[in-house]
């Protein structure tokens, strides 16, 4: 079910790329460009943190959904998708977090 939701959402994000910003929230985000999308992702990240601190689990889930949604818009804007993120998570599977982080440091 969850993979299907991501597939459907990705299709909507692609479809809305050429929609009228006056009638589509996603098209409005795309029209704002990277800076506008980044600002929205930042706002949603802060709201997620605040919801977690409040201890309201339903509010936290809703804010994380907003964060994920806006992050997916960012990925689509950059020509990427959830599949790219899932591939990276699969690559990291079974690797220690300490080890993975150390591998990203320049030699």
C-alpha positions in Angstrom: 0.0 0.0 0.0 2.7 2.6 0.9 4.6 2.1 -2.3 1.4 2.6 -4.2 0.8 5.9 -2.4 4.2 7.1 -3.3 3.8 6.1 -6.9 0.4 7.9 -7.2 1.8 11.0 -5.5 4.8 11.1 -7.8 2.4 10.9 -10.8 0.4 13.8 -9.4 3.6 15.9 -8.8 4.7 15.3 -12.4 1.2 16.1 -13.7 1.0 19.4 -11.7 4.4 20.6 -13.0 2.5 22.2 -15.9 -0.7 23.1 -14.1 -1.9 26.6 -13.5 -0.4 28.0 -10.3 -3.8 29.7 -9.7 -5.5 26.4 -9.4 -2.8 24.0 -8.1 -0.9 24.3 -4.8 1.9 22.1 -6.2 2.1 24.2 -9.4 2.4 27.3 -7.2 5.3 25.7 -5.3 7.1 24.8 -8.6 6.5 28.4 -9.8 8.4 29.7 -6.7 11.4 27.7 -7.7 14.0 26.0 -5.6 14.2 28.9 -3.0 10.4 28.8 -2.4 10.3 25.0 -2.1 13.3 25.0 0.2 11.7 27.6 2.4 8.5 25.4 2.7 10.6 22.3 3.5 12.3 24.3 6.2 9.0 25.5 7.7 7.7 21.9 7.7 10.8 20.6 9.4 10.4 23.2 12.1 6.7 22.3 12.5 7.7 18.6 12.8 10.2 19.4 15.5 7.6 21.4 17.4 5.0 18.7 17.1 7.4 16.1 18.5 8.2 18.4 21.4 4.5 18.8 22.1 4.1 15.1 22.5 0.9 14.9 20.4 1.4 11.8 18.3 -1.4 12.6 15.8 0.0 16.1 15.3 3.5 14.7 14.8 2.2 12.2 12.1 0.4 15.0 10.3 3.5 17.3 10.3 5.8 14.5 9.1 3.3 13.9 6.3 3.6 17.6 5.4 7.4 17.4 5.6 7.5 14.3 3.4 5.1 15.8 0.9 7.1 19.0 0.5 10.4 17.0 0.3 8.9 15.0 -2.5 8.0 18.2 -4.3 11.7 19.3 -3.8 12.9 16.0 -5.2 10.6 16.3 -8.2 11.7 19.8 -8.8 15.3 18.6 -8.9 14.5 15.7 -11.3 14.6 13.1 -8.6 11.9 10.9 -7.0 11.2 8.8 -3.9 12.8 5.9 -5.8 16.2 7.6 -5.7 15.8 7.9 -1.9 14.7 4.3 -1.5 17.7 3.2 -3.6 20.0 5.1 -1.3 18.3 3.6 1.8 18.7 0.1 0.3 22.4 0.8 -0.4 22.9 1.7 3.3 21.0 -1.3 4.6 23.2 -3.4 6.8 25.9 -0.7 7.1 26.6 0.8 10.4 25.5 4.4 10.7 28.9 5.3 12.0 30.5 3.5 9.1 28.2 5.1 6.5 28.7 8.6 7.8 32.5 8.1 7.8 32.4 7.0 4.2 31.0 10.4 3.1 34.0 12.3 4.5 36.6 13.3 2.0 39.8 11.3 2.2 
